Amino acid sequence: YSQRHYEHVSSKYKELSSEFLKYRCIFIDSITVASRLCLLWAKMQPEAFSERSGKQDMRAAYGLLAQEMMAWLNQFQHIPNKNIITVGTLGQYLDDFNRSTWLPQCEGAKTASEIPGIVDEVI
């Protein structure tokens, strides 16, 4: 997600770059599925395995999932002059005081709880 990466992708897909400029709204369908795919990717990364035993470490995988999902969403947040609309399933959650909260259904509790801090509205 660096300037160098942006320049590489822009040079490789020049025709898409001009097509992209004519649109005001970008729809991402679905953030729920994107989080599932990201978790599959995170589970295969070296960081998701214990150094001592070599066994899968799901806490590390979920940490990597949250890190990558937030980085991905932050990229969309900073696109100038575009409306980014993400579609996903909403789930109703009750807190310890039985208060209802609606959050996007995503893999990883941290991902779902941090999304409202990045987007402007959850509808």
Stockholm file with secondary structure:
# STOCKHOLM 1.0

chainA/1-123         YSQRHYEHVSSKYKELSSEFLKYRCIFIDSITVASRLCLLWAKMQPEAFSERSGKQDMRAAYGLLAQEMMAWLNQFQHIPNKNIITVGTLGQYLDDFNRSTWLPQCEGAKTASEIPGIVDEVI
#=GR chainA/1-123 SS CCHHHHHHHHHHTHHHHHHHHTCSEEEEECHHHHHHHHHHHHHTSGGGBCTTTCCBCHHHHHHHHHHHHHHHHHHHHTCTTCEEEEECCEEEEECTTCCEEEEECCSSHHHHHHHHHHSSCCC
#=GC SS_cons         CCHHHHHHHHHHTHHHHHHHHTCSEEEEECHHHHHHHHHHHHHTSGGGBCTTTCCBCHHHHHHHHHHHHHHHHHHHHTCTTCEEEEECCEEEEECTTCCEEEEECCSSHHHHHHHHHHSSCCC
//
